[in-house]
Amino acid sequence: MKTRLLLLLSFICFACQRQPLPGDGGQLTVDLSGMAATKAITSANSAEMQVNSLNLYVFDANGMLDLAHACTSEELTARQAVMEVKTGQKTIYALANFQGTPLAEANACATCTELEQVAFALGDNRPDGLLMTAEANATVASGSGGSATLELTRSVARVALGSVTNSLPAPYGTVRVLRAFLCNVVGNQNVSGSAAPSAWLNRNATPDNVEGHVIGKEGYAAQEPTLTYASLDQDVTMGSTHTFSQKYFYAFPNALTNPNNGFNASFTPTATVLMVVVQIKNVPYYYPVPLIRTLERNKDYKVDLTLIGLGNTEDHPFDKIEKANLSAQVRVSDWTDGAVYTESL
């Protein structure tokens, strides 16, 4: 299942109560009662649905700004805001959980085009406040008002480590899943979701694309660790499966589908990869799972692994892994209604 956050905006013009604005404006009542998630995926946590702040931008038919409005805490609690706007065709944008420089740049925009190009980084997301956007069109008429429904969607995809099954040869015994992290993560995006990838995080399983600087080794930390890294330290006995609870990673969309083929000193962007590190007989082995189906915003990618043979060694952790050593299943679903499909790697 998918998770959808609905933001219902009802524009009602009260001619007998309003003070006229130039161009015959009117009172704009924004109903925020739809902010609560109504269709959550089974394992969704409340933080992923959290709206800590909401900024509304209303543009006229020429794409010029009519009004920018920051919802107050009282408005968020009441799920309602009242504004004054001009009548006519409108484009409405909503930005949820934006703060700092991206929010300041959004508030400085005079046109819809400028707002759509406002850039932000992966680190502007927080696990307890993921960046979300919405857009809709409406007509506000004198006396009758107007209405629009905005659907908030997250700017990131979610990658979940579901389970690890220990199907190694019996002599290896119990293994320990040490950590997991995302590699080759797109680090930039914009409000319209059209920004070309120009920043990449955790390139080739390193923070700096230097061979040997493997994340988790000798203090080399993942970039944006709250979003891309998890320490697990979980034993999995021979022939058993451990299912992880809410081990989530977040990444911007990545349209590349070419799998990883090992370290490249000049760095060649590839599909985003989930790397799982497993200690076997006191030696760390690396199991890279390339997300070779297009990584899209507001979708959930659940990865289940079956360990069949030894993974990559620490000197070549990012090499393509053989199917004889790892069976990986990636299940993909939207965070809104839609089909679920499975891919075995």
C-alpha positions in Angstrom: 0.0 0.0 0.0 1.0 3.6 -0.3 0.8 6.6 1.9 -1.0 9.7 0.8 -1.3 12.9 2.6 -4.2 15.0 1.5 -4.4 18.8 1.9 -7.9 20.1 1.1 -8.0 23.7 0.2 -11.6 25.2 0.0 -11.8 28.7 -1.3 -15.0 30.5 -0.1 -15.7 34.1 -0.9 -17.9 35.9 1.6 -19.0 39.0 -0.3 -21.0 40.4 2.7 -18.1 40.1 5.1 -15.0 41.0 3.2 -13.3 44.2 2.5 -12.9 44.6 -1.3 -9.3 44.4 -2.7 -8.1 46.0 -6.0 -9.3 43.8 -8.8 -12.3 42.7 -6.7 -10.5 40.4 -4.3 -12.1 38.3 -1.6 -11.7 36.3 1.5 -9.9 33.0 0.9 -10.7 30.3 3.5 -8.2 27.4 3.4 -9.4 24.2 4.9 -6.5 22.1 6.2 -8.6 19.3 7.6 -7.1 16.8 5.1 -3.5 17.1 6.4 -3.7 13.9 8.5 -2.7 10.8 6.6 -5.8 8.8 5.5 -4.1 5.9 3.7 -0.9 4.8 5.5 1.3 1.9 4.5 1.3 -0.7 7.2 4.8 0.1 8.5 4.7 3.8 8.1 5.7 5.8 11.2 4.1 9.1 12.2 7.2 11.1 11.6 7.0 10.4 7.8 3.5 11.9 7.9 4.4 14.8 10.1 3.6 18.4 8.9 5.6 20.7 11.2 5.2 23.8 9.0 3.2 24.7 5.9 3.7 27.6 3.5 1.2 28.5 0.9 1.9 30.5 -2.3 -0.9 31.7 -4.6 -0.1 32.9 -8.2 -2.3 34.6 -10.7 -3.0 33.5 -14.3 0.3 35.2 -15.4 2.3 33.3 -12.9 2.8 36.4 -10.7 2.6 36.1 -6.9 -0.7 37.1 -5.3 0.1 36.0 -1.8 2.6 34.1 0.3 1.3 32.8 3.6 3.0 30.9 6.5 0.5 28.9 8.4 0.6 29.6 12.2 0.6 26.9 14.8 -3.0 27.8 15.6 -3.9 27.4 11.9 -2.2 24.0 11.7 -4.0 22.9 14.9 -7.4 24.3 13.6 -6.6 23.0 10.1 -7.8 26.3 8.7 -6.3 29.6 7.4 -8.2 32.7 6.1 -6.5 35.0 3.6 -7.5 37.8 1.2 -6.7 37.2 -2.5 -7.8 38.6 -5.9 -10.3 36.8 -8.0 -9.4 34.9 -11.2 -7.4 31.9 -12.2 -4.9 30.7 -9.6 -2.0 28.3 -9.2 -1.5 27.2 -5.6 1.7 25.7 -4.2 2.1 24.2 -0.7 5.6 23.6 0.8 5.6 21.5 4.0 8.5 21.3 6.5 10.7 23.8 4.6 13.1 25.9 6.7 16.4 27.8 6.4 17.8 28.9 3.1 15.3 27.0 0.9 12.3 28.6 2.7 14.0 32.0 2.5 14.5 31.6 -1.2 10.9 30.5 -1.7 9.6 33.5 0.2 11.7 35.8 -2.1 10.1 34.4 -5.3 7.9 36.8 -7.3 6.8 34.2 -9.9 5.6 30.6 -10.1 8.6 29.7 -12.3 11.0 31.1 -9.7 9.4 29.0 -6.9 9.5 25.8 -9.0 13.3 26.3 -9.3 14.0 26.8 -5.6 16.7 24.2 -4.8 17.3 22.1 -1.7 19.6 19.4 -0.5 18.9 15.9 0.8 20.0 17.1 4.2 17.2 19.6 4.3 15.0 16.7 5.0 14.6 15.4 8.6 13.3 12.0 9.6 10.7 13.8 11.7 9.9 16.3 8.9 10.4 15.2 5.3 10.0 17.9 2.7 6.7 17.7 0.9 5.2 19.8 -1.9 1.8 20.1 -3.6 0.4 22.0 -6.6 -3.2 22.7 -7.9 -5.2 25.1 -10.0 -8.3 26.9 -9.0 -10.7 29.7 -10.1 -11.7 32.2 -7.5 -14.9 34.0 -8.5 -16.5 37.0 -6.9 -19.3 35.9 -4.7 -18.9 32.2 -5.2 -15.3 31.7 -4.4 -13.5 28.6 -5.6 -11.9 25.3 -4.4 -8.8 23.2 -5.0 -7.4 19.9 -3.5 -3.7 19.7 -3.0 -2.0 16.3 -2.5 1.2 16.6 -0.5 3.9 14.2 -1.8 7.4 13.7 -0.3 10.4 14.8 -2.2 12.2 11.6 -1.3 11.9 7.8 -1.9 12.0 5.5 1.1 14.3 2.4 1.1 13.5 -0.1 3.8 15.6 -3.0 4.8 13.0 -5.7 5.3 14.7 -9.0 6.2 18.0 -10.9 6.0 17.9 -14.7 5.7 21.0 -16.7 6.6 21.3 -19.5 3.9 25.1 -19.8 4.0 26.8 -23.2 4.2 26.4 -24.7 7.6 30.0 -24.3 8.7 29.7 -20.5 8.7 27.1 -20.7 11.6 25.6 -17.5 13.0 26.4 -14.2 11.2 26.0 -10.6 12.4 24.5 -7.9 10.3 26.6 -4.9 11.2 25.2 -2.0 9.3 23.5 -0.8 6.1 23.7 2.4 4.1 22.8 3.9 0.8 25.4 4.5 -1.9 25.3 6.8 -5.0 22.5 8.9 -3.6 21.4 12.0 -5.5 21.9 15.0 -3.2 20.0 17.8 -4.9 16.5 18.6 -6.0 14.1 21.5 -6.5 10.4 22.3 -5.8 9.2 21.1 -9.2 11.2 17.9 -8.9 13.0 18.6 -12.2 16.5 19.3 -11.1 19.2 17.2 -12.9 21.5 15.3 -10.5 24.6 17.3 -9.7 25.5 16.2 -6.2 26.1 12.6 -5.2 26.5 11.3 -1.7 28.3 8.2 -0.5 29.9 7.6 -3.9 31.0 4.0 -4.4 30.4 3.3 -0.7 32.8 6.0 0.4 32.2 9.6 1.7 34.8 11.0 -0.6 35.2 8.5 -3.5 38.7 7.5 -2.3 39.3 3.8 -2.7 39.8 2.3 0.7 37.8 4.9 2.6 34.8 2.5 3.1 31.9 3.8 5.1 32.0 2.3 8.6 35.7 1.5 8.3 38.3 3.4 10.4 35.8 6.1 11.2 34.8 7.0 7.7 31.2 8.2 8.2 28.3 8.2 5.8 27.1 11.5 4.4 23.8 12.6 5.8 23.8 9.6 8.2 20.4 10.2 9.7 19.0 9.6 6.2 21.4 7.2 4.6 23.0 5.0 7.4 21.9 2.6 10.1 23.9 0.6 12.6 22.2 -2.8 13.0 24.4 -5.2 15.0 21.9 -8.1 14.7 22.8 -11.8 14.9 21.1 -14.2 12.4 21.5 -17.9 13.1 22.0 -20.5 10.5 18.8 -21.1 8.5 16.8 -18.3 10.1 15.4 -15.0 9.0 15.5 -11.7 10.9 12.9 -9.1 10.0 14.0 -5.5 10.7 11.5 -3.1 12.1 11.5 0.4 10.6 15.0 0.5 9.3 14.5 3.2 6.7 16.7 5.2 4.4 15.8 8.2 2.3 17.0 9.3 -1.2 16.1 11.7 -3.9 14.9 10.3 -7.2 17.5 8.6 -9.4 16.5 7.7 -13.0 19.7 5.7 -13.6 19.2 2.0 -13.8 22.7 0.8 -14.7 24.0 -1.5 -11.8 27.2 -0.9 -10.0 30.3 -2.4 -11.5 33.0 -1.7 -9.0 34.9 1.4 -7.9 35.6 4.1 -10.5 38.2 6.7 -9.6 36.5 9.4 -11.8 33.1 8.4 -10.3 30.4 7.3 -12.8 26.9 7.9 -11.5 24.8 4.7 -11.3 21.7 3.4 -9.8 21.4 4.0 -6.0 22.6 1.0 -4.0 21.7 -0.3 -0.6 24.8 -1.8 0.9 24.4 -4.4 3.7 27.6 -5.3 5.7 27.6 -8.7 7.4 30.3 -10.2 9.7 31.0 -13.8 8.9 33.6 -15.6 10.9 34.9 -12.2 12.2 35.3 -10.8 8.7 33.1 -8.1 7.2 31.5 -8.9 3.9 29.7 -6.4 1.7 26.4 -7.1 -0.1 25.4 -4.3 -2.5 21.9 -4.3 -3.8 21.4 -1.9 -6.8 18.0 -0.4 -7.0 17.9 -0.8 -10.8 14.2 0.1 -11.2 13.9 3.9 -11.4 14.0 5.4 -7.9 11.1 7.8 -7.7 9.9 10.3 -5.1 7.1 9.3 -2.7 7.7 5.5 -3.4 8.6 2.8 -0.9 11.3 0.2 -1.8 11.5 -2.8 0.5 14.6 -5.0 0.2 14.7 -8.6 1.5 18.1 -10.4 1.3 19.0 -14.1 1.3 22.7 -14.7 2.0 23.8 -17.7 -0.1 27.6 -17.2 -0.3 30.3 -14.8 0.8 29.9 -11.2 -0.3 32.5 -8.7 -1.4 35.6 -8.1 0.7 36.5 -4.8 2.2 39.1 -4.0 -0.5 36.4 -4.2 -3.2 33.1 -3.6 -1.5 31.3 -2.0 -4.4 31.9 -4.7 -7.0 28.9 -6.3 -8.6 28.0 -9.3 -6.6 27.2 -12.7 -8.1 23.7 -14.2 -7.8 25.3 -17.3 -6.5 26.2 -15.4 -3.4 23.1 -13.3 -2.8 19.4 -13.4 -3.6 17.7 -10.0 -3.3 14.1 -9.1 -3.7 12.9 -5.5 -4.0 9.3 -4.8 -3.5 8.1 -1.4 -4.7 4.9 0.5 -3.8 3.7 4.0 -3.9 3.0 6.0 -0.7 -0.4 6.5 -2.3 -2.8 4.0 -3.9 -1.3 1.9 -6.6 0.1 -1.5 -7.6 2.9 -3.3 -5.8 5.5 -5.0 -8.0 8.4 -7.2 -7.1 11.8 -7.6 -8.7 14.3 -10.3 -7.9 18.0 -9.4 -8.4 
